[in-house]
């Protein structure tokens, strides 16, 4: 017999909740630091630039000098990288709770695997979106004024920004979706271990959490459809 067999039911459920309780401070920290970085880049740097004699247009000039193909590559890399991070996060949080709860209640180990499937779907959405963005990627070796028209040059720059923004949008949406599925899936396993009647009710919440990623993918596909060159 395992050590958990000698513990009160309340203590076992408390230990099952440890992955969830440990994940919430991490989510709050990520949101806090991301907000600080955004505020620094969007507010502090322009203010410092103005104080030093630079104008707002100087920052736009710096960004415009970045190769649009680099923006496109970063967008494609971010969408698959962030999606995998979100899926892995959800698997770790929900999977640890499922395994812990299955020690006490082995009957839950099969049907709660649906939480792992939802998490893996997040990574699949990232792969699909990366393929969609790659189909919108158009490479022209020589982008000088003599080789292509000004309209084509503008479309190449626009393509880079669109692919980057679409990848960033879908990537962060999948991170949020993976975290939500992981936390709700962990709660679903704990609730199912305590009361089997709660499984379907919590599963409905988990299904709505998985829809977050679909919203991002739909908007990303619509946005990527505007990246046309030629």
N, C-alpha and C positions, 0 to 999 in steps of 0.2 A: 504493500500500500504506500502511496505517496505521502509526502509531508502535508499536502493540502487536505488530505482526508481527515486530519485531526484538528483542522482549523474550523472555527465557526463560519457559517455561510456568509455573514456580513463581512468577515475578514477576507474571505476568498474573493468576493465581489469587489472589495476595495483594492485588492492587489490586481485584479483584472483591469481596473480603471487607470492604473499607473501609466500605461503608454499614452492614454488620452491626456491625462493631467500633465505629462511631461512635454507633449507636443504643443499645447496651447501657448506657453511662454515663448516657445521658439517662433510660432506664427506671429505673435505680437512683436517680437524683436525684429523679425524680417520686415514687417510693415513699418515699424518705427524707423529703422535704418534706411529703408527705401525712400521714405518720406523725407528724411534728412538729406539724403543724396540729391533727390529731386529739387528740394528747396535750395541746396547749395549751388547746383548747376543752373537752375532757372532764375534765382534771385540774387544770391551772393556774388557769383562771378560777374554778372552784368553790372552790378553796383560797383564792384571793385574796378571793372574796366572803365566805367564812366568816371570814377574818381581819379583814375590814372590818365585820363585824357582820351580814352577810347570811346567810340560811339557804339550804339546797339548794332549798327550795320557791320561793325568789325567782326562780331561773333558770327553773323550770317555769312560773311565772306570766308571765315575760317572753315565753316561747315561746308560751304559750297565748293571748296577746294578738294574735299575728300572725293575719291573716285566713286562714282555711282555703283560700279560693280562690287566695290567693297561693301557698300550698304546692302546690296542684294545678297552677297555671301553671308553677311552677319545675320540678315533676316532669316535665311534658310537654316543657318546653324542654330540660331536661337529657338526657332520653332520646334526643332527636333530635340535639342538639348533640354529646354525647359519642360517639354512634355514628358520626357523620360524622367526628369527629376520629380515632377508632380506624380507620375505613376509609381515611382519607387517609394516616394514618401507615403503615399496611400497604402501600398503593400506592406511597408514596415509597420505602420501604425495599426492597421486592421489585422494583418497577419499575426502579429504578436499577441493581440487580444484573443483572436480565434484559437490559437494554439494553447494559450493559458486557460481559456474557458473550456476547451475540449478536455483538459485534464480532469476537470470536475464533472463536466457533462459531455461525454463522448458523442452523444447523438447530434450535436450541433456542427460537427466538423465538416459534414458534406454540404448542407444547404447554405452555410455561411460562406462557402467559397465563391458565391456570387459577388461578394464584395471585392475579392481579388480580381474577378473577371471585369468588373467595372473599372478598377484601377488600370488594368492592362489595356482597356479600351481607350483610356486617356493617351497612352503612348501611341496607340494605333492612329488616333486622330492627328497626332503630331506628325507621324510618318506620311499620312495622306496629305496633310497640308503642305509638308515639305515638297512632296511630288508635284502638287498643284503649283507651288511657287516656282519650282524648277522649270515647269512648262512655260511660265511667263517670262523666264530669264532669257534675254536675247543679247548675245555678245557680238559686237562689231569691233574688229581689231583696230581700225583707224578711225578715230572720232574727230579728227581735225576738221577745220572749216572747209578746207579744200576737198576733203573726202566725202563728207555728208553735209546735208543741209542743216540750217539752224533749227528747223522743226524736228529733225531726227535727234539732234543733240539735246533739245529740250525733252523729248520723249525718253531718252536714255536716262537723263537725270531724274525725271519723274518716276521711271521704272524702279530705280534704286531706292528712292524714298518709299514708294508704295510697297515693295517687297519687304523692306526692313520694318515698316510699320505693321504690315499684316503679320509677319513672323513674330514681332514683339507682342502684338495683341493676342494672337492665338496661344503663344507660349505662356504668357502670364495667366491667361484664362485657364489653361490646362494645369498650371501649378495650383491655382486656387481650387479647381475641380478635384484634383488628386488629393489635396489636403482635406477638402470637405468629405469626399468619399471615405477616406481613411478614418477620419474621426467618427463619422456616422456609422461606418461599417464596424468599427470597434465597439461602439455603443450597442449596435445591433446584436453582436455576439454576446455581450454581457447581458443584455435584456433577454435574449433567447435562453441563455443559461439559467436565468432567474425565473422566467415565465415564458413558456413556448408560445403563448397566445400573443405576445408582443412582437414576434418576428415579422409578420406581414405588415404591421403598422409602421415599424421602423424602416422596413424595406421600402415603403412608399416614399419616405423622406430621402432615402438614399437614391432612388430613381430620379427625384427632382434635383438632387445634387449633381448627378451625372449629366443633366441637361445643361448645366453651366458651360461645359466644354462645347456642346453643340452650338450654343449661341455664338461663342467666339469663332468656331469654324465657319459658320454661315456668314458672319460679317467679314471674316478674313477672305473667304472665296469671292464675295461681292467686291471687296476692295482690290483683290488681286486681278480681277477681271478688267480693271482699268489700266493695268500695266501693259500697254501695247506699244510696239516700236515698228514703224514702217507705215 
